[in-house]
Structures are given as structure tokens and as C-alpha cells.
Amino acid sequence: MDEEGKGIVKIKNKIVHVPNLLEGETAIVEIIQKKDFVKAKVIKIDEKAKSRITPKCPYFNNCGGCQLQHMSYESQAEFKQQKIEKLMKPFGKINKILTMAEPFYYRNKIHSTLSQDQKGKIVSGIYEENTHRVIPIEKCMIQDKRADMIIASVKELMKSFKLRAYDEDRGQGFLRHVLVKTGFVSNEVMVVLITASQVFPGKNDFIKALLKKHPEITTIIMNINNRKTSLVLGETEKVLYGKGYIEDILCGCIFQISPKSFYQINPIQTEILYGKAIDMAKLTGKETVLDAYCGIGTIALIASRKAKEVIGVELNKDAVSDAIKNSKRNKISNAKFYNADAGDFMVELSKEKQTIDTVFMDPPRSGSDEKFLSSLVKLKTKQVIYISCNPTTQERDLQYLVKNGYKVEEIQPVDMFPHTYHVEVITLLQKV
Ligand code: SAH
């Protein structure tokens, strides 16, 4: 199987990657080839693998959001474990992946695109790959159930209020997307209605009716996106009900979550991920800690209780302002946040010869860069805890650190995204 969980098949010395096909299976596969583009589809499975189960989700074959629902959860964990073993074994032994006890309905952020089908019926779901056609999805096995019901009600109300879904090709219609964010601990629910225009006919009655059906909603926001763009959210926002954000609790800290701010989407596993990362650091209360690529300051604020001081650095201006608000909200006074490129910031720190005892780094999928890593080496930071959602770029960065005076002490995979091929990895490095 390949990294994305597709089966690898060799046909006349050509390699084809087939979705929904497991190692050791015998199957009839249809292959469509147009120039370099190859699409493979399983038609019939003759011999099934032991790990195969019937996916619980009726949309499995069309949606593409979950790639591994045809494998038992134990086999998914084994698949992810092996993927990390293969990639990272040269660095040392790998801990057993931390899995979820209940690997369904874990997402706290749900985004649904609206459209009209050929009969004019309003549908919601996700875009089919490379098209503007929406695949209707009424229920999702990995999202908070409350969101499915709210989205269904929005569609019903659109019908009675004669509001049309936006047509991406014609550039006509009103409602483009619905975004729902839920606080798993606080039970607060945010609904963001993404519209193509400022004018919302029947707005007050619409909001009243939605709240009557769903008293669990704590805030409703209108976000106006009138551009032809694949980005979901536009610049302008109007709070239609409630405080305009939700709060949730993670590892004992309260976080404010606005429509645009980044917040980990699986809160149950995030507690496990951060808990493990902070345990690895063995903080004593005397350290200066850097949280690089800190987002809204989650790791920094959780670590601040066990350190002398923490510094967070983040490129996104809104996230930094959320981080500052979050530190005030939690009455944390030993945390400072900076809005900068993490690499540039590290270069400055290394020029000033600042002492940083522990670095937590959690870069985006593209990983870190040489500017950051070389300054880290110059700073002679004692320990580095590298959290990554992309093992390939993490492995590349680990190579650099290992060549430049660091030793990998521990590698811990965490299953943050059950039923997808994604896997998160925490690595502890120490200065030799
Ligand atoms: N640690 C946080 C966020 C991790 S996501 C959490 O767990 O919630 C990665 C973050 O890196 C994003 O917030 C993104 O805005 C930020 N980022 C991307 N490139 C960056 C750069 N060059 N310098 C600093 N931050 C960057």
C-alpha cells in the first residue's frame, strides 16, 4: 500500500495506485488512462483481506474525505504505525501509536458547501475533486452530530425563506457555505453563514427560526464572500447573534475560537497530543520555552504553568492577537507572543544569544526551513519537541538536526485523524 492507503498494483511494469484496495487482495480493477492521468477504480473484490470491513459511511466511495474506512480501526493503526516505522526507523525505536477509544464523530469544525441540484433542490456537501459539482452529504461519521442537524435545518429554512444556494459557475445565488464549530467541553456552538452578498433578505426571522430549532447555538455570524475564489471565508463579518466566537477548554486552559482562527479539529486527541508533548519536555518551572508556529498559543499557554517563561511566535496576525487574548483570559502573565516568520525570529534570537531551554515546534505541512533550523542549532537549545502533521517533511528536518548535533530520544505517533491516512508525530530531540 502507498502512503495514502491506496493499493499498489503493477500492470505491464507500470505502477497504478488503487483506492479501496488492500494488501493481498484479488480484485477486478478498472483503469482509465488519458495521457498521464490515470484513474483506478475497484469493480469487484474476489479475495478479501482480513483487515477489510464494510465502511459504516454510505458516502465512502464518492466523498474521498476518509480514505481508510474500509479497514478495521486496528488495521488503520497498524498501517500508520508501519508507515512511521518505515520512514523513521533510522532515528530509533518508535512508540506505539496513540489511538482513539471512540474513533467517530471527532471533528469539532464542520464545513459544508451549498448548491442546487438539477431539479433545483438545495443540497449540501463537498466539492467533487476538480469540479464545482457538490456531492450531497447529509451525515458524516467523523463530524460532531450536532452540525449535521444544524446544516439540515439551514437548508429547510432556505426553502421556506426562498433563499438560493450560490452557483459557483454562474456567480448567482445567496448562501455559499455553512461552517459550524463546536466546543466539546463548553458545548458552545458557532454557526457561520457564508453569503455572496451583504443583503440578507428576512435575516431577523431566519435567525429567530434557526435558534428556535437549535437552542444549542450560542453564536451566529454572517461572513460575506463575494469573490470568485476557492477560499471559504471572506474578509467582512457581521455578528448576527451572540458574542461572535466560542470558547473551549483544552488541557485546563480556556481558548477563544473565532470563525477564522486555527484550532486543532480533534479536541479529544489534542489533549493526548499536547499532554504527551509536555510530558516529554519534563519542565521544572525554571525553563525559558519557545513555542514556534504557535497558532492561537495553545502549547505555549499550557506549558506556561510548568515553565519560568514562554515565548510564542506565529506568522498569522489574527492568531497572535487570539493568543494574547487567550493568555489574559487564563490570567497567564509569563507568556509573550510575537507576530513574525518563525525563521526570521530565530535568526534574531540567535544574534542576541538568548537562552532558550526548550523549543516546541509545530510547523505547517511544509515543515520548517533552514533559517529556523540553523538558528536553533546556533542557540544550542537543550531539547526540541517537534510536532508534525506531515512525517515526510518532519523526517527531512530531523535529518538536518541529527547531522548538526542533536539526537532523537523518542518518537511518538498519534492518531489525530482516524479513517484518513494522516498521522501526527511528536519527536523529542536532545543536544548531544
Ligand atoms: N501549534 C498550534 C498551531 C499549529 S498549525 C496548534 O497546535 O494549534 C501551524 C501554524 O504555523 C499555523 O498557525 C500557521 O499560521 C503558522 N505558520 C505557518 N508558516 C509560518 C512561519 N513561516 N512562521 C511562523 N508561523 C507560521
Residues whose N, C-alpha, C, O or C-beta is under 5 A from the ligand:
A	BS01	SAH	F262 Q264 Y293 C294 G295 T298 V313 E314 L315 N316 A340 D341 A342 D362 P363 P364
